[in-house]
Amino acid sequence: MIREYIYFIKEYLKLAEMKTKYIVINLLSAIFYKGFEILLPLIASEIIRYLTLGNDKMTYISLGIFTLVYLLHYLSLYINYRIYAYNVNLCYDKLATKVLNKLITVDNNFTRVISKGRIMNSIDSDIINIGDANDSIIEIITGLVQLIVVLVIIAFCNIYVSLIFVLYVILYIGIKNTSDRKVNFYHNRVVIQDDKYSNLLTQIALGLQEIKTFNMLDKLKDKLNLIQKKFTKEYTTKRHYATVRDNDFKLLMYIFRVILYAVLIYLVSKGYFELNILILVITYHEKLGVYIDDVTSATADLREINTSVSRVNNILNYNSSDYVFGDIETNDIYGAIEFKNVSLEINNNKILSNINLKVNHNQVVAIVGEAGSGKTSLFNLILRLNRPSRGKITLDNINIFDFSKEGYTKNVGVVTQRPFIFNMSIRKNLNFVDTNIKNQIEACKRAGIHDFIDSLPNGYNTILRENGSNISGGQKQMISIARTILTDCEVLLLDDITTSLDPDTAKLVPKLIKDLKRDHTIIMITKKPELMREADVIAVMDKGKIVDIGSHNKLINSNEIYQMLQSRKSPSRIGVFDND
């Protein structure tokens, strides 16, 4: 058990990076306030002794000492609370920053290993729990010291009574510790079910429209109910052991107390104890229960916090082997992208095979193909969400992984099918990229959304609801395009951006692409036949390969896949879980 706690303390200190001086202040203030607490019953017994002896002077002196120690006890407690709050805030800030920095650097497989529900629970509760670890560790150390000191004091009063106290402490700690371990074991199982529930709820919230469209709600409710049943079962078992610890165990302690009181009455009747010693022993007996509760509660908290430490460490220790970037940060980029014999394998599955493609600056290249042909996987490679298993991708003849994170994202921007908009004003959403109002207006004009924004009562200061739910999908998409234009990047990736656009807005996209082509390299995934025809070069994909490259006029006469894509009046509905 001791090794378990030592290991946990090492893991906690490494994770939280607490400053030594604040830990020392926290420990010393705890030692002082608990030490003064132990002295109070001793001084009180002296007051009673001098009072029974009729020594008024020493009675009042002892009362003055009692008052002084009482004040010092609360002063130390006040300092302890203040430094505890400071340590928790410091720990939370550091851990939140660590987790955030990790989340923005992980690869595309991260959420397959660690669910979104678990990530959210870690951010919501685990980080806060870890902040309490410092106080729990100190509570255990000082609590054990309190127990030892009290047992020594009782031994000086009467060795036989001290043996009863030792038996009491061993029994109390043994039963409480066993129950706490059971509670912690089932608590971990409860957390696992809670993660599953949160993860599924997150997916439902993100895909609610598609779920309603395809009538999936009943099946998802059944799955939620199954998780809930497992949660209830584990939680009920946890509460059973908590009841044993917190209620059934108290009955045993009351029986023990009756036995102790009977022994004390006998000793007093035989003249072995004076009245002040009797009161002292009874007082320390009451306090022993409190001290043991504090220690066992702190150990139980540490076990739960240990779960939080493991969960946060799982996030922070996740190895993104694909994320080894260089240090090139140049903005002097022409914007030519080239795939050179690129293949991609994930978990021994061939995703892309021998991709060769060259995209020049001021050129529009369309990546087309059926669902599952590898279009999105190709985009993920350009975005460095995956790394090629073979071959390389270059930007201006420089391997894209030789650029630093900042250097690459400054030059390569993306507009996704479902852009994310923050629950804040349009202006603040754009401020994340560029705070220059003139640049924002110009970008919105190019994206064709400025007139709409200007027509709103609060214009650019209009607050958007979560993920832009108070505007249309098309308007949200155009704001996202404006935000990407503001990045001043040279390469633009457009991932089927017409999916959420209404027909009238979609008609504006060809004109927008022609405008952006003047100062960008554009690579787009599209299902729209009319957008394919706007591209300078079209790459047709099938089963993870580029099977043909050429202009619209060439492909419409020679490639069956392209002919089929062009013959469709509208793209087929893929669904909410498309992994193309």
SULRABEL-V746419 format. One record per residue. RES is the residue in one small letter. PHI is phi in whole degrees, -180 to 180 (NA if undefined). PSI is psi in degrees with one decimal (999 if undefined). BURIAL is 1 if it has 24 or more other C-alpha atoms within 12 Angstrom, else 0. Layout:
BEGIN
res-><RES,RES>
phi-><PHI,PHI>
psi-><PSI,PSI>
burial-><BURIAL,BURIAL>
END
This chain:
BEGIN
res-><m,i,r,e,y,i,y,f,i,k,e,y,l,k,l,a,e,m,k,t,k,y,i,v,i,n,l,l,s,a,i,f,y,k,g,f,e,i,l,l,p,l,i,a,s,e,i,i,r,y,l,t,l,g,n,d,k,m,t,y,i,s,l,g,i,f,t,l,v,y,l,l,h,y,l,s,l,y,i,n,y,r,i,y,a,y,n,v,n,l,c,y,d,k,l,a,t,k,v,l,n,k,l,i,t,v,d,n,n,f,t,r,v,i,s,k,g,r,i,m,n,s,i,d,s,d,i,i,n,i,g,d,a,n,d,s,i,i,e,i,i,t,g,l,v,q,l,i,v,v,l,v,i,i,a,f,c,n,i,y,v,s,l,i,f,v,l,y,v,i,l,y,i,g,i,k,n,t,s,d,r,k,v,n,f,y,h,n,r,v,v,i,q,d,d,k,y,s,n,l,l,t,q,i,a,l,g,l,q,e,i,k,t,f,n,m,l,d,k,l,k,d,k,l,n,l,i,q,k,k,f,t,k,e,y,t,t,k,r,h,y,a,t,v,r,d,n,d,f,k,l,l,m,y,i,f,r,v,i,l,y,a,v,l,i,y,l,v,s,k,g,y,f,e,l,n,i,l,i,l,v,i,t,y,h,e,k,l,g,v,y,i,d,d,v,t,s,a,t,a,d,l,r,e,i,n,t,s,v,s,r,v,n,n,i,l,n,y,n,s,s,d,y,v,f,g,d,i,e,t,n,d,i,y,g,a,i,e,f,k,n,v,s,l,e,i,n,n,n,k,i,l,s,n,i,n,l,k,v,n,h,n,q,v,v,a,i,v,g,e,a,g,s,g,k,t,s,l,f,n,l,i,l,r,l,n,r,p,s,r,g,k,i,t,l,d,n,i,n,i,f,d,f,s,k,e,g,y,t,k,n,v,g,v,v,t,q,r,p,f,i,f,n,m,s,i,r,k,n,l,n,f,v,d,t,n,i,k,n,q,i,e,a,c,k,r,a,g,i,h,d,f,i,d,s,l,p,n,g,y,n,t,i,l,r,e,n,g,s,n,i,s,g,g,q,k,q,m,i,s,i,a,r,t,i,l,t,d,c,e,v,l,l,l,d,d,i,t,t,s,l,d,p,d,t,a,k,l,v,p,k,l,i,k,d,l,k,r,d,h,t,i,i,m,i,t,k,k,p,e,l,m,r,e,a,d,v,i,a,v,m,d,k,g,k,i,v,d,i,g,s,h,n,k,l,i,n,s,n,e,i,y,q,m,l,q,s,r,k,s,p,s,r,i,g,v,f,d,n,d>
phi-><NA,-63,-61,-59,-72,-63,-61,-62,-61,-63,-63,-65,-63,-68,-76,-80,52,-69,-78,-57,-64,-75,-66,-62,-62,-61,-67,-64,-64,-68,-61,-67,-71,-78,-65,-63,-64,-66,-68,-58,-63,-62,-67,-63,-67,-68,-60,-64,-63,-68,-67,-70,-84,77,-92,-64,-60,-68,-62,-72,-63,-63,-66,-65,-64,-58,-63,-63,-64,-61,-66,-66,-60,-75,-65,-64,-64,-62,-62,-61,-64,-66,-71,-62,-61,-64,-63,-63,-62,-64,-63,-61,-60,-66,-68,-60,-66,-61,-65,-61,-61,-70,-62,-86,-120,-75,-86,-73,-93,-57,-75,-81,-88,-123,-68,-63,-61,-67,-61,-64,-64,-64,-70,-72,-124,-61,-64,-66,-59,-63,-60,-83,-62,-57,-68,-66,-61,-66,-62,-67,-62,-70,-64,-65,-63,-57,-60,-64,-62,-64,-64,-66,-61,-64,-62,-68,-75,-164,-66,-70,-64,-64,-66,-62,-64,-62,-60,-60,-65,-62,-63,-60,-66,-60,-68,-62,-66,-62,-63,-62,-63,-64,-59,-65,-59,-77,-62,-60,-69,-64,-63,-61,-67,-64,-61,-62,-64,-63,-63,-68,-62,-61,-64,-63,-62,-74,-114,-59,-63,-67,-62,-68,-62,-97,55,-96,-62,-63,-66,-68,-63,-61,-68,-62,-63,-64,-63,-63,-65,-65,-59,-62,-62,-67,-68,-63,-65,-60,-66,-60,-70,-66,-67,-58,-69,-96,-122,-59,-64,-64,-61,-61,-68,-66,-62,-61,-63,-60,-63,-61,-63,-63,-65,-64,-61,-62,-64,-67,-65,-93,85,-79,-123,-91,-59,-66,-71,-57,-64,-61,-64,-62,-61,-69,-62,-63,-72,-58,-59,-65,-62,-66,-59,-62,-68,-68,-64,-66,-68,-64,-61,-63,-64,-67,-66,-60,-61,-64,-61,-63,-68,-68,-62,-60,-72,-70,-92,-61,-93,-95,-61,-78,-102,-116,-101,-89,-128,-75,-127,-64,-100,-85,-113,-82,111,-91,-108,-141,-97,-121,51,-89,-129,-136,-125,-128,53,67,-101,-76,-102,-130,-131,49,-82,-128,-156,-121,-122,-90,-66,61,-122,-108,-117,-102,-102,-128,157,-70,-59,86,-79,114,-62,-67,-63,-64,-62,-61,-68,-64,-79,64,-77,-134,-116,-58,-73,-144,78,-151,-117,-121,-120,54,64,-112,-54,-62,-83,-85,-81,-70,-58,-68,-63,-78,-67,-69,-108,-127,-116,-138,-120,-94,-64,-122,-65,-99,-118,-80,-77,-159,-68,-59,-58,-69,-62,-77,-62,-60,-103,-153,-87,-74,-63,-61,-65,-63,-63,-64,-64,-68,-66,-65,-80,77,-118,-62,-62,-64,-61,-65,-81,-71,-53,-107,53,-69,-90,-64,-80,-91,-69,-53,58,65,-74,-95,-129,-73,-60,-66,-65,-64,-64,-69,-65,-64,-64,-61,-63,-70,-60,-62,-67,62,-79,-93,-113,-113,-106,-113,-96,49,-71,-87,-55,-99,-90,-74,-54,-66,-70,-61,-65,-82,-65,-55,-64,-63,-64,-61,-69,-68,-61,-59,-135,-142,-91,-121,-119,-132,-97,-152,-108,-80,-55,-67,-74,-57,-69,-81,-75,-75,-134,-121,-108,-94,-111,-155,53,80,-128,-88,-94,-164,-137,170,-84,-59,-61,-71,-70,-66,-100,-128,-118,-67,-63,-66,-61,-67,-63,-73,-79,-78,-76,-151,-68,-70,-76,-85,112,-79,-111,-65,-115,-57>
psi-><-41.9,-41.9,-38.8,-45.1,-37.1,-43.8,-44.3,-43.8,-40.6,-44.6,-41.2,-48.0,-37.1,-37.9,-46.5,-24.0,46.9,147.0,133.0,-41.7,-33.5,-33.1,-42.6,-45.4,-42.9,-43.6,-46.5,-42.3,-35.5,-42.1,-43.3,-47.3,-30.8,-32.3,-44.7,-33.6,-38.8,-36.2,-28.8,-48.3,-35.3,-46.5,-37.3,-38.9,-32.6,-37.3,-45.1,-40.3,-46.9,-32.5,-41.9,-25.1,-8.4,18.8,88.8,-40.1,-51.4,-28.7,-46.8,-35.1,-44.6,-36.3,-38.5,-41.5,-41.2,-45.1,-42.8,-45.9,-38.1,-44.4,-41.1,-34.8,-47.1,-29.6,-44.5,-39.9,-40.4,-45.5,-41.2,-43.4,-41.0,-45.7,-30.4,-47.5,-40.2,-44.4,-40.8,-46.4,-41.4,-44.4,-45.0,-46.0,-44.4,-46.1,-41.7,-40.5,-42.5,-47.7,-43.3,-46.8,-34.4,-42.9,-31.3,0.8,-2.9,161.3,-175.6,-12.1,-2.4,-49.5,-6.5,-28.9,-43.6,118.6,156.3,-36.3,-42.5,-39.3,-46.3,-40.8,-36.4,-42.5,-40.3,-41.8,-40.3,-42.4,-39.5,-41.7,-42.2,-32.0,-25.9,-8.0,-42.1,-44.2,-38.3,-41.5,-46.4,-36.2,-40.4,-47.0,-52.4,-33.5,-42.4,-39.0,-42.8,-46.0,-45.7,-45.6,-44.8,-42.0,-36.3,-43.0,-44.4,-37.1,-36.2,-29.2,-49.1,122.9,-34.9,-40.5,-37.4,-34.6,-38.0,-41.7,-41.5,-44.5,-42.0,-45.9,-44.5,-46.3,-45.5,-51.8,-40.8,-50.4,-44.4,-42.6,-42.0,-45.3,-41.2,-39.6,-41.2,-43.7,-44.5,-39.9,-47.9,-24.4,-43.3,-39.3,-34.7,-42.9,-38.6,-45.2,-36.5,-40.0,-44.8,-42.2,-47.4,-40.7,-44.0,-39.2,-39.7,-44.2,-40.4,-43.6,-39.3,-30.9,28.8,-40.8,-46.7,-36.2,-42.9,-40.3,-42.5,11.8,47.6,-3.4,-41.9,-43.2,-38.0,-36.1,-40.3,-40.0,-40.6,-41.8,-37.6,-44.0,-41.0,-38.5,-42.8,-40.9,-47.2,-41.5,-48.4,-39.2,-38.3,-42.1,-40.4,-44.5,-31.1,-49.9,-30.1,-36.3,-42.2,-43.7,-43.0,-20.1,-59.9,-39.0,-31.6,-33.6,-43.4,-39.8,-34.0,-39.5,-43.2,-39.9,-40.8,-42.5,-43.9,-46.0,-37.4,-41.1,-42.6,-41.9,-41.1,-46.3,-38.5,-42.1,-27.0,-0.3,12.6,-23.3,141.8,166.1,-42.1,-34.2,-39.2,-47.7,-39.2,-46.5,-44.7,-42.4,-45.4,-30.5,-43.9,-40.9,-32.1,-42.4,-42.0,-43.9,-43.7,-40.8,-41.9,-43.6,-48.1,-36.0,-40.5,-38.2,-37.7,-42.5,-40.8,-37.4,-42.2,-39.8,-34.0,-37.6,-43.6,-41.1,-44.1,-40.9,-42.9,-40.2,-35.5,-36.2,-49.4,-28.9,2.3,127.7,113.5,81.6,-24.3,-9.3,67.6,101.0,160.0,-155.6,15.7,126.8,20.4,144.2,-1.9,71.5,133.8,-42.5,23.4,125.1,136.6,132.0,127.8,101.2,49.1,130.5,152.8,128.0,135.8,121.8,45.3,11.2,128.7,119.4,-48.4,144.4,120.7,56.6,125.3,119.8,133.4,129.2,119.1,163.4,149.4,28.1,143.1,120.5,127.6,130.9,116.2,160.5,171.5,165.2,134.8,5.0,-14.8,10.8,-50.3,-34.5,-37.5,-42.6,-41.7,-31.9,-42.9,-36.1,-1.9,26.7,-22.6,161.9,138.5,139.6,-32.6,157.0,-172.9,160.1,133.9,149.9,112.4,46.4,15.1,129.4,129.8,-22.7,-2.7,-12.4,148.2,165.3,-48.6,-41.4,-35.6,-44.7,-22.2,-25.1,-15.4,115.7,159.2,143.8,120.1,172.7,-39.8,79.9,148.8,129.2,133.7,153.2,72.0,-176.8,160.1,-41.6,-46.7,-32.3,-37.9,-28.7,-24.3,-26.3,-47.1,123.9,-3.2,114.8,-39.3,-43.9,-37.7,-46.1,-41.6,-42.0,-41.4,-32.7,-42.8,-35.1,-8.1,26.0,-6.1,-44.8,-39.1,-47.0,-42.0,-25.4,-13.7,147.2,-39.0,10.1,-131.8,-13.3,6.8,128.9,125.6,135.8,174.4,124.1,29.2,37.4,-12.0,9.6,166.0,162.8,-37.3,-42.8,-39.3,-40.6,-41.6,-34.5,-38.3,-39.8,-43.2,-40.8,-38.5,-39.1,-37.5,-22.1,-15.4,31.7,160.5,-30.7,126.3,126.3,120.8,107.8,88.0,53.7,-11.5,-2.4,-44.3,9.2,142.5,160.2,-40.3,-42.1,-37.8,-30.1,-21.2,-16.4,-45.0,-42.4,-40.1,-43.7,-40.7,-37.8,-45.8,-27.7,-25.4,-33.3,23.7,155.4,128.8,124.0,124.6,142.8,132.9,150.6,-6.4,117.7,-39.8,-32.0,-34.8,-40.2,-18.8,-14.9,147.6,-38.2,139.9,127.6,118.1,125.3,146.5,124.6,44.6,11.0,153.4,111.3,-14.2,148.0,137.0,-173.2,170.6,-45.7,-36.8,-49.3,-33.2,-21.0,-12.8,-16.1,120.8,-38.1,-44.8,-38.9,-40.9,-42.0,-36.5,-24.6,-13.8,136.1,-30.7,152.6,149.2,150.0,123.2,-43.4,175.3,-22.3,33.7,126.9,27.2,999>
burial-><0,0,0,0,1,0,0,1,1,0,1,1,1,0,1,1,1,1,0,0,0,1,1,0,1,1,1,1,1,1,1,1,1,1,1,1,1,1,1,1,1,1,1,1,1,1,1,1,1,0,0,0,0,0,0,0,0,0,0,0,0,1,1,0,0,1,0,0,1,1,0,1,1,0,0,1,1,0,1,1,0,0,1,1,0,1,1,1,0,1,1,1,0,1,1,1,0,1,1,0,0,1,1,0,1,1,1,1,1,1,0,0,0,1,1,1,1,1,1,1,1,1,1,0,1,1,1,1,1,1,1,1,1,1,1,1,1,1,1,1,1,1,1,1,1,1,1,1,0,1,1,0,1,1,0,0,1,1,0,0,1,1,0,1,1,1,0,1,1,0,0,1,1,0,1,1,1,0,1,1,1,1,1,1,1,1,1,1,1,1,1,1,1,1,1,1,1,1,1,1,1,0,0,1,0,0,0,0,0,0,0,0,0,0,0,0,0,0,0,0,0,0,0,1,0,0,1,1,0,0,1,0,0,1,1,0,1,1,1,0,1,1,0,0,1,1,0,0,1,0,0,0,1,0,0,0,0,0,0,1,1,0,1,1,0,0,0,0,0,0,0,0,1,1,1,1,1,1,1,1,1,1,1,1,1,1,1,1,1,0,1,1,1,1,1,1,1,1,1,1,1,1,1,1,1,1,1,1,1,1,1,1,1,1,1,1,0,1,0,1,0,1,1,0,1,0,0,0,0,0,0,0,1,1,1,1,1,1,1,1,0,1,1,1,0,0,0,0,0,0,1,1,1,1,1,1,1,1,1,1,1,1,1,1,1,1,1,1,1,1,1,0,1,1,1,1,1,1,1,1,1,1,1,1,1,1,1,1,1,0,1,1,1,1,1,1,0,1,1,1,1,1,1,1,1,0,1,1,1,1,1,1,1,1,1,1,1,1,1,1,1,1,0,0,1,1,1,1,1,1,1,0,1,0,0,0,0,0,1,1,1,0,1,1,1,1,1,1,1,1,0,1,1,0,0,0,0,0,0,1,0,0,1,1,0,0,1,1,0,0,1,0,1,1,1,1,1,1,1,1,1,1,1,1,1,1,1,1,1,1,1,1,1,1,1,1,1,1,1,0,1,0,0,0,1,1,0,1,1,1,0,1,1,0,0,1,1,0,0,1,1,1,1,1,1,1,1,1,1,1,1,1,1,1,1,1,1,1,1,1,1,1,1,1,1,1,1,1,1,1,1,1,0,0,1,1,0,0,1,0,1,1,0,0,1,1,0,0,0,0,0,0,0,0,0,0,0,0,0,1>
END
